[in-house]
Amino acid sequence: MKNEHIQQINVIIGIITVSSTRTPETDSSGMIICELVKASGHSVGYYAVVKDNLDAIKSELMKATHHANCIIVNGGTGLTSDDITIEAVKPILEKVIDGFGELFRFKSYEEIGTAAMLSRAIAGIYRKCVIFCIPGSNAAVKLATNQLIIPEITHILSHAAK
């Protein structure tokens, strides 16, 4: 059954890893997202690793919006004092996709139990670009990218583009 809401859209993904310890050479979660995106037939138009710094995250995000219509920010979504990805991203979102965080925590609960409540994963729209903020563990990026983002990205962008 064809969904009339879904348009033909060239999905270009931006990947931003937030970490004070990873480099492009050691960024396993960023590499996993890149591989999954390419395997799904979409392209990667932007990639960066940025330190856990509010201004640095915002700056990198703005750069990425010029190269991609979907940005996956991984890392910095937990509860420690240096987990500030949500604080950097949430204020710029024009619309929040509440269901993404809810579904991510539900799917995580199936894998890791009640510790899933510690994730502050969110998604939303900024200037017709969809932004996902997910934990930076390899298991989390696989779950979010394979089970939630890739299956719905064209549908989300179809709505965001209107």
Residue frames as a rotation matrix with the C-alpha (Angstrom) as fourth column:
MET 1
0.581 0.814 0.000 0.00
0.814 -0.581 0.000 0.00
0.000 0.000 -1.000 0.00
LYS 2
-0.356 -0.721 0.595 1.47
0.715 -0.620 -0.323 3.33
0.601 0.310 0.736 -1.07
ASN 3
0.068 0.292 -0.954 1.44
0.849 -0.520 -0.098 6.18
-0.524 -0.803 -0.283 1.43
GLU 4
0.549 0.250 0.798 0.40
0.740 -0.590 -0.324 9.39
0.390 0.768 -0.509 -0.34
HIS 5
0.974 -0.165 -0.152 2.31
-0.039 -0.791 0.611 11.47
-0.221 -0.589 -0.777 2.20
ILE 6
0.242 -0.956 0.165 5.69
0.305 0.236 0.923 10.10
-0.921 -0.174 0.348 1.16
GLN 7
0.876 -0.030 -0.481 7.45
-0.417 -0.549 -0.724 12.07
-0.242 0.835 -0.494 -1.56
GLN 8
0.634 -0.766 0.110 10.52
0.688 0.493 -0.532 11.23
0.353 0.413 0.840 -3.60
ILE 9
0.915 -0.358 0.187 13.25
-0.404 -0.820 0.406 12.84
0.008 -0.447 -0.894 -1.49
ASN 10
0.300 -0.906 -0.299 17.01
0.137 0.351 -0.926 12.60
0.944 0.236 0.229 -1.77
VAL 11
0.995 0.077 -0.063 17.96
0.066 -0.037 0.997 11.82
0.075 -0.996 -0.042 1.83
ILE 12
0.128 -0.983 0.131 21.35
0.091 -0.120 -0.989 13.21
0.988 0.138 0.074 2.77
ILE 13
0.837 0.185 -0.515 22.52
0.468 0.245 0.849 12.37
0.283 -0.952 0.118 6.27
GLY 14
0.122 -0.790 0.601 24.82
-0.505 -0.570 -0.648 14.40
0.854 -0.224 -0.469 8.47
ILE 15
0.602 -0.021 -0.798 26.54
0.559 0.726 0.402 12.55
0.571 -0.688 0.449 11.30
ILE 16
0.094 -0.564 0.820 27.86
-0.565 -0.709 -0.423 14.38
0.820 -0.424 -0.385 14.35
THR 17
0.312 -0.098 -0.945 29.50
0.658 0.740 0.140 12.47
0.686 -0.665 0.295 17.18
VAL 18
0.517 -0.109 0.849 29.69
-0.552 -0.800 0.233 14.34
0.654 -0.590 -0.474 20.47
SER 19
0.831 -0.320 -0.455 32.62
0.515 0.753 0.410 13.08
0.212 -0.575 0.790 22.54
SER 20
0.773 -0.621 0.127 35.57
-0.624 -0.710 0.328 14.39
-0.113 -0.333 -0.936 24.49
THR 21
0.100 -0.764 0.638 37.55
-0.382 0.562 0.734 11.20
-0.919 -0.317 -0.235 23.85
ARG 22
0.384 0.094 0.918 36.74
0.627 0.704 -0.334 9.99
-0.678 0.704 0.212 20.33
THR 23
-0.424 -0.489 -0.762 38.42
-0.423 -0.637 0.645 11.05
-0.801 0.596 0.063 17.14
PRO 24
0.349 0.559 -0.752 37.33
-0.929 0.104 -0.354 10.34
-0.120 0.822 0.556 13.54
GLU 25
-0.362 -0.586 -0.725 39.68
-0.654 0.714 -0.251 7.33
0.664 0.383 -0.642 13.66
THR 26
-0.990 -0.063 -0.125 38.19
0.047 0.687 -0.725 5.89
0.131 -0.724 -0.677 16.87
ASP 27
-0.525 0.851 0.025 34.55
-0.773 -0.465 -0.433 6.88
-0.357 -0.247 0.901 16.35
SER 28
-0.976 0.113 0.185 32.95
0.160 0.952 0.261 3.44
-0.147 0.284 -0.948 16.13
SER 29
-0.172 0.983 -0.071 29.39
0.525 0.030 -0.850 4.72
-0.833 -0.183 -0.521 16.56
GLY 30
0.138 0.165 -0.977 29.79
-0.570 -0.793 -0.214 7.29
-0.810 0.587 -0.016 13.79
MET 31
-0.774 -0.487 -0.404 31.24
-0.615 0.428 0.662 4.61
-0.150 0.761 -0.631 11.53
ILE 32
-0.755 0.566 0.329 28.29
0.481 0.821 -0.308 2.30
-0.445 -0.074 -0.893 12.27
ILE 33
0.183 0.852 -0.491 25.77
0.121 -0.515 -0.849 5.03
-0.976 0.096 -0.197 11.41
CYS 34
-0.155 -0.342 -0.927 27.65
-0.825 -0.472 0.311 5.78
-0.544 0.813 -0.209 8.19
GLU 35
-0.969 -0.248 -0.006 27.67
-0.218 0.840 0.497 2.11
-0.118 0.482 -0.868 7.15
LEU 36
-0.470 0.863 0.184 23.96
0.609 0.468 -0.640 1.65
-0.639 -0.189 -0.746 7.94
VAL 37
0.201 0.513 -0.835 23.00
-0.243 -0.799 -0.550 4.82
-0.949 0.313 -0.036 6.08
LYS 38
-0.428 -0.454 -0.781 24.95
-0.855 -0.077 0.513 3.82
-0.293 0.888 -0.356 2.98
ALA 39
-0.973 0.080 0.218 23.57
0.113 0.983 0.145 0.25
-0.203 0.166 -0.965 3.10
SER 40
-0.158 0.985 -0.070 20.05
0.486 0.016 -0.874 1.72
-0.859 -0.172 -0.481 3.11
GLY 41
0.017 0.110 0.994 20.75
0.997 -0.081 -0.008 3.59
0.079 0.991 -0.111 -0.14
HIS 42
0.964 0.259 -0.052 21.00
0.264 -0.954 0.145 7.06
-0.012 -0.154 -0.988 1.40
SER 43
0.231 -0.931 0.284 24.11
0.523 -0.127 -0.843 9.20
0.820 0.343 0.457 1.30
VAL 44
0.402 -0.254 -0.880 26.28
0.829 -0.306 0.468 10.84
-0.388 -0.917 0.087 3.95
GLY 45
0.544 -0.119 0.831 26.85
0.535 -0.713 -0.452 14.52
0.646 0.691 -0.324 3.22
TYR 46
0.251 -0.444 0.860 28.50
-0.620 -0.756 -0.209 15.61
0.743 -0.481 -0.465 6.45
TYR 47
0.624 -0.117 -0.773 30.54
0.551 0.767 0.329 14.08
0.554 -0.631 0.543 9.25
ALA 48
-0.018 -0.664 0.748 32.21
-0.431 -0.670 -0.605 15.54
0.902 -0.334 -0.274 12.32
VAL 49
0.158 -0.015 -0.987 33.37
0.864 0.487 0.131 14.69
0.478 -0.874 0.090 15.81
VAL 50
0.037 -0.048 0.998 32.89
-0.186 -0.982 -0.040 17.52
0.982 -0.184 -0.045 18.30
LYS 51
-0.868 -0.414 -0.273 33.78
0.217 0.178 -0.960 17.93
0.446 -0.893 -0.065 21.98
ASP 52
0.022 0.861 -0.508 31.13
0.959 0.126 0.254 18.11
0.282 -0.493 -0.823 24.72
ASN 53
-0.803 -0.252 -0.541 30.83
0.385 -0.911 -0.147 21.89
-0.456 -0.326 0.828 24.48
LEU 54
0.106 0.986 -0.132 27.53
0.514 -0.168 -0.841 23.73
-0.851 0.021 -0.525 24.03
ASP 55
0.367 0.008 -0.930 28.79
-0.529 -0.821 -0.216 26.30
-0.765 0.571 -0.297 21.52
ALA 56
-0.695 -0.692 -0.196 30.83
-0.584 0.383 0.716 23.73
-0.420 0.612 -0.670 19.59
ILE 57
-0.617 0.550 0.563 27.82
0.542 0.815 -0.202 21.42
-0.570 0.180 -0.801 19.24
LYS 58
0.421 0.815 -0.398 25.56
0.266 -0.531 -0.805 24.28
-0.867 0.233 -0.440 18.08
SER 59
0.050 -0.502 -0.863 28.18
-0.743 -0.596 0.304 25.48
-0.667 0.626 -0.403 15.59
GLU 60
-0.894 -0.413 0.173 28.71
-0.229 0.754 0.616 22.00
-0.385 0.512 -0.768 14.13
LEU 61
-0.268 0.893 0.363 24.97
0.639 0.446 -0.627 21.47
-0.721 0.064 -0.690 13.88
MET 62
0.493 0.432 -0.755 24.52
-0.189 -0.795 -0.577 24.72
-0.849 0.427 -0.310 11.92
LYS 63
-0.431 -0.712 -0.555 27.31
-0.778 -0.018 0.628 23.69
-0.457 0.702 -0.546 9.53
ALA 64
-0.856 0.076 0.511 25.68
0.178 0.972 0.153 20.29
-0.485 0.222 -0.846 9.04
THR 65
0.111 0.994 -0.026 22.30
0.357 -0.064 -0.932 21.81
-0.927 0.094 -0.362 8.13
HIS 66
0.248 -0.095 -0.964 23.93
-0.741 -0.660 -0.125 23.30
-0.625 0.745 -0.234 5.01
HIS 67
-0.600 -0.611 -0.516 24.99
-0.800 0.485 0.354 19.83
0.034 0.625 -0.780 3.81
ALA 68
-0.933 0.271 -0.236 22.24
0.277 0.961 0.007 17.45
0.229 -0.059 -0.972 4.94
ASN 69
-0.276 0.905 0.323 18.48
-0.578 -0.425 0.696 17.25
0.768 0.006 0.641 5.40
CYS 70
0.876 0.411 -0.253 18.76
-0.035 0.577 0.816 14.72
0.482 -0.705 0.520 8.23
ILE 71
-0.125 -0.931 0.342 21.30
-0.622 -0.194 -0.758 14.98
0.773 -0.308 -0.555 11.01
ILE 72
0.754 0.238 -0.612 22.04
0.265 0.742 0.616 12.20
0.601 -0.627 0.496 13.47
VAL 73
0.033 -0.694 0.719 23.82
-0.747 -0.495 -0.444 13.51
0.664 -0.522 -0.535 16.56
ASN 74
0.651 0.172 -0.740 25.14
0.229 0.884 0.408 10.69
0.724 -0.435 0.536 18.71
GLY 75
-0.341 -0.740 -0.579 26.56
0.796 0.101 -0.597 10.98
0.501 -0.665 0.555 22.20
GLY 76
-0.965 -0.197 0.175 25.97
0.073 -0.839 -0.540 13.36
0.253 -0.508 0.823 25.07
THR 77
-0.218 0.969 0.113 22.35
-0.358 -0.187 0.915 12.40
0.908 0.159 0.388 25.73
GLY 78
-0.131 0.120 -0.984 22.79
0.684 0.729 -0.002 10.93
0.717 -0.674 -0.177 29.21
LEU 79
0.804 0.592 -0.060 22.64
0.388 -0.446 0.807 12.41
0.451 -0.672 -0.588 32.68
THR 80
0.076 -0.829 -0.554 26.24
0.978 -0.045 0.202 13.27
-0.192 -0.557 0.808 33.53
SER 81
0.340 0.061 -0.938 27.30
0.277 -0.960 0.038 16.90
-0.899 -0.272 -0.344 33.85
ASP 82
-0.586 -0.621 -0.520 29.08
-0.313 -0.419 0.852 16.85
-0.747 0.663 0.051 30.49
ASP 83
-0.587 0.502 0.635 26.09
0.782 0.554 0.286 15.33
-0.208 0.665 -0.717 28.63
ILE 84
-0.358 0.366 -0.859 24.87
0.049 -0.911 -0.408 18.55
-0.933 -0.188 0.308 26.99
THR 85
-0.945 0.020 0.327 23.76
0.327 0.129 0.936 17.50
-0.024 0.991 -0.128 23.51
ILE 86
-0.080 0.996 0.049 20.09
0.981 0.070 0.179 17.92
0.174 0.063 -0.983 24.37
GLU 87
0.289 0.143 -0.947 20.72
0.555 -0.831 0.044 21.36
-0.780 -0.538 -0.319 25.89
ALA 88
-0.674 -0.609 -0.418 22.49
-0.027 -0.545 0.838 22.41
-0.738 0.576 0.351 22.66
VAL 89
-0.950 0.238 0.202 19.92
0.264 0.272 0.925 21.02
0.165 0.932 -0.321 20.23
LYS 90
-0.306 0.933 -0.189 16.49
0.944 0.270 -0.192 21.25
-0.128 -0.237 -0.963 21.84
PRO 91
-0.122 0.308 -0.944 16.28
0.285 -0.900 -0.330 25.09
-0.951 -0.310 0.022 21.91
ILE 92
-0.730 -0.201 -0.653 16.63
-0.484 -0.523 0.702 25.32
-0.482 0.828 0.285 18.11
LEU 93
-0.853 0.430 0.296 13.98
0.518 0.770 0.374 22.72
-0.067 0.472 -0.879 17.28
GLU 94
-0.780 0.625 0.005 10.88
-0.588 -0.736 0.337 24.26
0.214 0.260 0.942 15.73
LYS 95
0.492 0.868 -0.071 8.87
-0.785 0.478 0.395 21.07
0.377 -0.139 0.916 16.21
VAL 96
-0.527 -0.606 0.595 9.68
-0.801 0.588 -0.111 18.13
-0.283 -0.535 -0.796 18.47
ILE 97
0.021 0.467 -0.884 8.92
-0.568 0.734 0.373 14.58
0.823 0.494 0.280 17.36
ASP 98
0.037 0.030 0.999 7.96
-0.995 0.091 0.034 13.22
-0.090 -0.995 0.033 20.77
GLY 99
0.896 0.437 0.077 7.29
-0.426 0.896 -0.128 9.73
-0.125 0.082 0.989 19.45
PHE 100
0.414 -0.810 -0.416 10.93
-0.252 0.337 -0.907 9.23
0.875 0.480 -0.065 18.50
GLY 101
-0.495 -0.646 0.581 12.24
-0.717 -0.074 -0.693 9.49
0.491 -0.759 -0.427 22.06
GLU 102
0.180 0.672 0.718 9.34
-0.912 0.388 -0.135 7.46
-0.369 -0.631 0.683 23.38
LEU 103
0.936 0.183 -0.300 9.88
-0.310 0.830 -0.463 4.68
0.164 0.527 0.834 20.85
PHE 104
0.089 -0.977 -0.196 13.64
-0.391 0.147 -0.909 4.73
0.916 0.157 -0.369 21.31
ARG 105
-0.488 -0.259 0.833 13.29
-0.868 0.046 -0.494 4.28
0.090 -0.965 -0.247 25.08
PHE 106
0.547 0.748 0.375 10.67
-0.741 0.641 -0.198 1.55
-0.389 -0.170 0.905 24.57
LYS 107
0.816 -0.293 -0.498 12.90
-0.193 0.674 -0.713 -0.37
0.544 0.678 0.494 22.13
SER 108
-0.243 -0.942 0.230 15.88
-0.540 -0.066 -0.839 0.18
0.806 -0.328 -0.493 24.44
TYR 109
-0.019 0.338 0.941 13.87
-0.979 0.183 -0.085 -1.13
-0.201 -0.923 0.328 27.39
GLU 110
0.916 0.381 -0.122 13.39
-0.400 0.875 -0.272 -4.38
0.003 0.298 0.955 25.45
GLU 111
0.489 -0.811 -0.320 17.19
0.080 0.408 -0.910 -4.68
0.868 0.419 0.265 25.18
ILE 112
-0.516 -0.855 0.043 18.57
0.123 -0.125 -0.984 -3.18
0.847 -0.503 0.170 28.41
GLY 113
-0.121 0.552 -0.825 15.66
0.950 0.304 0.065 -2.97
0.287 -0.776 -0.561 30.83
THR 114
0.706 0.597 -0.382 14.90
0.700 -0.669 0.248 -0.04
-0.108 -0.442 -0.890 33.10
ALA 115
-0.216 -0.851 -0.478 18.25
0.566 -0.508 0.650 1.66
-0.796 -0.130 0.591 32.41
ALA 116
-0.349 0.165 0.922 16.56
0.901 -0.210 0.379 2.85
0.257 0.964 -0.076 29.19
MET 117
0.702 0.701 -0.129 14.95
0.707 -0.663 0.245 5.66
0.086 -0.263 -0.961 31.20
LEU 118
0.182 -0.725 -0.664 18.37
0.482 -0.523 0.703 7.34
-0.857 -0.448 0.254 31.49
SER 119
-0.624 -0.397 0.673 18.37
0.772 -0.179 0.610 8.20
-0.122 0.900 0.418 27.78
ARG 120
-0.076 0.567 -0.820 17.15
0.118 -0.812 -0.572 11.65
-0.990 -0.140 -0.005 26.79
ALA 121
-0.786 -0.242 0.569 17.00
0.545 0.162 0.822 10.81
-0.291 0.957 0.005 23.08
ILE 122
0.116 0.810 -0.575 14.98
0.073 -0.584 -0.809 13.36
-0.991 0.052 -0.126 21.09
ALA 123
-0.605 -0.241 0.759 14.19
0.779 0.015 0.627 14.32
-0.162 0.970 0.179 17.52
GLY 124
0.259 0.730 -0.633 12.71
0.389 -0.679 -0.623 17.34
-0.884 -0.085 -0.459 15.84
ILE 125
0.396 -0.002 0.918 12.59
0.907 -0.156 -0.391 19.65
0.144 0.988 -0.060 12.88
TYR 126
0.102 -0.396 -0.913 14.76
0.256 -0.876 0.409 22.70
-0.961 -0.276 0.012 12.23
ARG 127
-0.039 -0.069 -0.997 14.26
-0.733 -0.676 0.075 24.57
-0.679 0.734 -0.024 8.94
LYS 128
0.686 0.496 -0.533 12.93
-0.727 0.508 -0.463 21.51
0.041 0.705 0.708 7.10
CYS 129
-0.271 -0.805 -0.528 15.85
-0.498 0.587 -0.639 19.41
0.824 0.090 -0.560 8.38
VAL 130
0.849 0.519 -0.100 15.18
-0.202 0.493 0.846 16.56
0.489 -0.698 0.523 10.80
ILE 131
-0.227 -0.919 0.321 17.59
-0.696 -0.077 -0.714 16.20
0.681 -0.386 -0.622 13.71
PHE 132
0.768 0.363 -0.528 17.92
0.057 0.782 0.621 13.07
0.638 -0.507 0.580 15.82
CYS 133
-0.090 -0.775 0.625 19.86
-0.881 -0.231 -0.413 13.03
0.465 -0.588 -0.662 19.10
ILE 134
0.820 0.333 -0.466 20.73
-0.180 0.922 0.342 9.51
0.544 -0.196 0.816 20.24
PRO 135
0.730 -0.597 0.332 23.10
-0.299 0.158 0.941 7.89
-0.614 -0.787 -0.063 22.72
GLY 136
0.340 -0.709 -0.618 26.58
-0.939 -0.213 -0.271 7.17
0.061 0.672 -0.738 21.43
SER 137
-0.182 -0.403 0.897 26.89
-0.444 0.847 0.290 3.49
-0.877 -0.346 -0.333 22.31
ASN 138
-0.905 -0.216 -0.367 27.23
-0.423 0.355 0.834 1.11
-0.050 0.909 -0.413 19.37
ALA 139
-0.725 0.685 0.064 24.08
0.674 0.726 -0.139 -0.77
-0.142 -0.058 -0.988 20.40
ALA 140
-0.044 0.735 -0.676 22.07
0.357 -0.621 -0.698 2.46
-0.933 -0.272 -0.236 20.68
VAL 141
-0.355 -0.108 -0.929 23.11
-0.673 -0.660 0.334 3.78
-0.649 0.744 0.161 17.27
LYS 142
-0.996 0.041 -0.084 22.30
-0.025 0.745 0.666 0.44
0.090 0.665 -0.741 15.63
LEU 143
-0.451 0.883 -0.130 18.87
0.792 0.329 -0.514 0.36
-0.411 -0.335 -0.848 17.26
ALA 144
0.036 0.494 -0.869 17.99
0.075 -0.868 -0.491 3.98
-0.997 -0.048 -0.068 16.48
THR 145
-0.511 -0.324 -0.796 19.36
-0.689 -0.399 0.605 4.00
-0.514 0.858 -0.019 12.94
ASN 146
-0.987 0.044 -0.153 18.08
-0.061 0.785 0.616 0.60
0.147 0.617 -0.773 11.79
GLN 147
-0.600 0.777 -0.193 14.76
0.800 0.577 -0.163 0.36
-0.015 -0.252 -0.968 13.59
LEU 148
0.191 0.718 -0.669 13.57
0.673 -0.592 -0.443 3.96
-0.715 -0.366 -0.596 13.78
ILE 149
-0.088 -0.269 -0.959 15.43
-0.272 -0.919 0.283 6.48
-0.958 0.286 0.008 11.62
ILE 150
-0.920 -0.358 -0.158 15.98
-0.239 0.195 0.951 4.65
-0.309 0.913 -0.265 8.33
PRO 151
-0.609 0.724 0.323 12.45
0.784 0.611 0.110 3.18
-0.118 0.321 -0.940 8.12
GLU 152
0.376 0.885 -0.274 10.77
0.852 -0.446 -0.274 6.59
-0.365 -0.131 -0.922 8.62
ILE 153
-0.430 -0.632 -0.645 13.24
0.429 -0.771 0.470 9.22
-0.794 -0.075 0.603 7.37
THR 154
-0.909 0.119 0.400 11.64
0.350 -0.305 0.886 9.72
0.227 0.945 0.236 3.95
HIS 155
0.063 0.993 -0.095 8.19
0.841 -0.001 0.541 9.95
0.537 -0.114 -0.836 5.54
ILE 156
0.248 -0.034 -0.968 9.40
0.787 -0.575 0.222 12.48
-0.565 -0.817 -0.115 8.13
LEU 157
-0.724 -0.615 -0.311 11.17
0.302 -0.689 0.659 14.59
-0.620 0.383 0.685 5.51
SER 158
-0.592 0.599 0.540 8.06
0.658 -0.028 0.753 14.52
0.466 0.801 -0.377 3.30
HIS 159
0.502 0.793 -0.345 6.14
0.841 -0.354 0.409 16.23
0.202 -0.495 -0.845 6.08
ALA 160
0.123 -0.549 -0.827 9.00
0.625 -0.604 0.494 18.53
-0.771 -0.577 0.269 7.10
ALA 161
-0.783 -0.513 0.352 9.45
0.568 -0.360 0.740 19.77
-0.252 0.779 0.574 3.52
LYS 162
-0.039 0.868 0.496 5.87
0.886 -0.199 0.418 21.12
0.461 0.456 -0.761 3.33
